[in-house]
């Protein structure tokens, strides 16, 4: 240990493109850090740029412990870095740390946030927006009288106090919404499963949404578990939980199967195991081929809705966006590891915006 002043913890904003968007100063701090803190996905993304002897700490589910990790590093004269998605000042990690450490203990090196990127692509200023980040599971649990930090309470407060609001969430990314979109697009032999297995008319205790699904899907009358329903299936779309399937489960699907395992950061099945038998595998991860990320469509969807003066979003607009996104990949480019364009492809926003605008404009 030396007598030098303790170094501040560097809170570095990161994007899914890895070091490509990091400035040289941020990258140097990352490479020289003795302690690197971040989510599992960020740590994996930057693993090649972290010193071999540096300590890595996954903050998932341990956010309250992060200030103490930083204090200990500073006391030991160690250099620490926190990898924060996008702009850490927007998303709160820097403010959280500043409220629990002295201001001299942190230095923020921000990056462009998802919100800034989206607003830039549709030509709107982001500075006046109130940002509320929630998860769909919180939305379903929120109720009148809930604690101020819980679920949709911050959203309700923001709606009362601000004219412009950015909600960073995915309330329609549910089996119900996906099933309705697939049915509207022509899918017929569709089976929906939840934690209780196949959703079918004879299953007791179904809520109204699942009653609708039971009445409009499962034409073959399947019952039983997800694994049983998967046998012989051509396509699996998962928006559920990590590790619920194995490579052996995927092997029971039809030849040439397509697997969309979109639970994040850990998909429903290990992608490497799924690729042993499936023809196409997509996940929500940036370190795997075929990343399915809503940033691919929402800048274009917003632009198209604004251009059309639309006041709502319906299934025809969502289907138009999906088709436009798929068409960005040309026939010569299309292969098992490239079924959707990159989130950084400049053609995506324009194509999706044009398709949504056409779908939203009255004939």
N, C-alpha and C positions, 0 to 999 in steps of 0.2 A: 504494500500500500504506500502511496505517496502523499505529500501534503498539498497537492493541487486541489482546486475547488472542484466539488462534484459536478459531473457533466449533467446537463438536462436530458431528460428522456425525449427522444425525437419521435413525435407522432407523425407518421408518414401516410399521406393519402395514396391509395393504390387502386388501380383498375384491373380488369380482367386481361389486359394485354401485357401484364407483367412489367418488366423493366423498360419496355418501349416508351411508356409515358412518364417514367421517373426522370427528374432532372439529375444532373451529375452529383449535386450535393447530397440529395436524398439517397442515391445509390451508394455513395461513399460511406454515409452513416450506416446504412444497412450492412455493408460488407465488413465494417469495422466493429460492429456491435458485439458485446459480450453476452447480451440477453436480448432475444427477439420474441415479442409477444404478438399474437394474432390468432384469428380463427384457423381451424385446421386447413381450410381451403387456401387461405392466404399464405400460410407457412409452406404448404406443398408447392404453391405457385412460385415462390421465391427461394426454394430450397437451394438451388444451385448458386445463389448469391449470398448465402449465409455462411459465415466461417464455420469450418468443421467442429471447432471446439466451443462454439457459442451455445448457450443454453436456449432451448426452444420451449416456449410455454403456450399451450392452447388456452385461450381465454373463454372458450365456449362454456357457458354455465358457471364461470368463475370470475365474472366481471368485478365483483366486490373485492376480490383478492389482488387485482392488478395494482392498485396504489401501493400496497405493501411490497409487492415484487419490485416496484420501481424504487421505493425507499431503500430497500435492502441493497439493490444494485448501486445506488448513489452512495450509500455508506461504505460500500466496498470499493468505491472509485471505479465502478464498472460502467461501460457505455450501454445504454438500453434503447431499444426501438420498439414502437408499437405500430403494427401494420393495420391501417384503418381503411375500410372500403370508401372510395370516393373522397369527398371533402369531409374530414373529421370534424370541422367546425359546424357543418350543416347537420351531420348525423349524430353529433352529441358526444363522441368519445372524448374529445379534447376538453369540452366543457365539463364533463363528468370528472376527468382527472384534475382539472384546475380547481374544482370545488373541494377536492380532497387532498391536494398537494399545494404547496406554495407555487405562485405563478412562475417563479424562477426554475421550478423543477421540470417544466415541460417546454418544448419548442415545437411548433406545428409547421410541418412542411406539406401544405395541402395539395391536392390534385383536383382535377375537374370532377364534379359529382355527377351522378346519373341524372339528377334534376337539371343541372346546368346543361348537360349534353342534350337532353330532350328539349329544353326550352330553346337552345341555340338552333336545333334542327327545324323547329317550327316558327322561328323568328319572334319569340316572345322574351321579354325580360324576366329573369327569375328573382331579382333582388327583393321584390315586394311580396313574394309568395310566402305564405306560412306553410311550413313543412311538418307533416304529421306522419310518422312511420308506424304502421300497425300491421298485424298479421290476420289472415282470414280466421284463424282459430280464435283470436281475441274477439273478432267481430261477432262470432257466434255465441261467445260467452258473456258479452256485455249486457248489462241490464240497468234499468233505472236505479240510481242510488249507488252505483258501483264506485269504488275508490277512484280518486282523480287520476291515478297513474294507470288505471286498468282499461284495456280494450279501447272502445270508441269514445270514451269520455273526452280525451284530448281533441278528437275530431269534432265532436259536438261543440266544444268551447271555441275551437278555431272557426267553425262556420258562423258562430255568432259575432265574432270579432274581426273577421277579415273578408275582403271582397274576393281575393284570389287565393286559391288553396290548391296545393299539390298533395295528393294522397299517394304515398308509395306503398302499394299493397296489391293484392290480387284477389278481390272478392269473388270473381267469377271463375277462378281457376279451380273448379270443383267437378266431380264426376257428373253432377246434374247438368251444368252448363256445357261441358265437353260432349256429353251424350246428346243434348239437344242440337248442338252444332253438327255433330256427325250425322244425326238423323236428317237434319235439314239439308245436308250435303249428299244424301243418298245412301248412307249405310243402312243395312237391313238386319243382319244377324249380329246384333249388338247385345252384349251381356255386361251388366254393371255389378261390381262387387264392392262391398265395404268391409268393415271389420267383422261383420257377422256373416260374410259369405255372399252368395249370389242374391241380388235383390229380385224377388219374384212375388207374384200376387199372394201366394200361400204363406208368406213369412209374416208372423205376427209382429206388432209393435212398430210398423213403418210410419214415419212422419209423412206429411203431405207431399214433399218433394220425392221421397222414395216411392210413395204410392204411384205418382205419375210415372216414374222410371219403370216400376214393375208393370204398369199397364202398356208401356210403349216400347219395351225392349224384351229380350229373352224369348224370341219366337219359338225356340226349340224346347222351351220348358225346362231348362237346366235348374238344378238346385245344388246345394253343397258348398264347398269351400272355394276360395280363389284358385288353389292348386288344382282342384278337380275341374273347374271351369276352363283352366288354361290348356288342358289336354286337347290337342288338335286345333287350337286357335291360330289364326294367321297374324294377329296384331295384339300387342299388349301396350296399353297406355296407363302408366302409373303416376298419380299425383298424391301419394299417400305417405309412406314412412320408409325409413331405410332398412335394408336387409331382410325384407319379408319373403324374398324368393332366392333360390339358388340356381346355379347353372344347370343342375339336373332338372329343375322345374321348367326352365326354358327349353331344354332338350325335348320335352313332351309336346311342344307346340308343332305346328305343321312345318314342313320343309319351306325354307325361304321366309321364315318368320321375321316380323319387324317388331322391335322392342323400344318403346319410349319409357325409360325409367327416370322420371323427372323429380323425384324427391331430392331436396338439396340441403346440405352439401353432399350427403351420402345417398345414392340412388337405391331403389328397391332391390336391385340385384347388382352384383359386381359386374361392371361392363366387360372386363376381360373374360369372365366366365360366360356371360351371355353371348359374346362374339364367337364362342366355340361352335355354336349351332345356329344362332340367328344370323340372317343375312344382313340386317341393318340394326344398329344399336345407337340410340340417341339418349343423351342425359342433359341435365341442366348445368353441368360442370364445364368450365372454360379449359380445363386440361385434358378433355376428352374430345374426340371427333363429334360432329353434329350437336353442337351446343344449342339447346332450345331455351331461349331467353326472351322475356317479354320486351326487352329493349330493342329487339329486332322489329317490333311492330308499333309500339305505342307512340314514337315521334311521328310516324307517318299517319297513324290513325288520328291523332290529335290534329295534324295539319289538314287532313282530308275533311274532318268534321267541321273545323273552323272555316275552311273554304266553302263548304256546302251550306254553312249556317245551320247545321243539324243540332237538334236539341236532345237527341237520344241516340243510343247505339242499339242496333238489333242484329239478329243472326245473319242477315244478308250482308251486312257490312263486315262482320267478323269473317264470314266465309270469303268475301272478296279480298280482304286483307291476307288471308291464308293462301289463297290462290296466287295473288300477286307476289307474295314472299317466295313461294315455291318456284314461280316462273323466273325469278332473278337468276337461279341456277340454270345455265344453259344445258341442252342435251349432251354437249361434248364435255361439260364439267361434271355432270352427274355421276356419282359412284357411291359405293356403300359407305365411304367415310366423308362424303360431302353431299348431303341432301338438302341442307339449308345454307344460305350465304353467311358470311362472317358478320358479326355485329358492327364491324368497321367498314363494310362495303358501302360506298357512297350512293350506290344505285337503289338501295333498299328503301330509304325514306321516301324518295320520289315515287317509286313504283307503288308502294303501299298507299301513299297519300292520294295518288291518282285513282286507284281502285276504290278506296273508301269514298272519295268525293263523288265518283260516278254512282256508287251504290246508294249514297245518301241524298243525291239530288233527285227531286221528283221528276218523273218522265214528262 
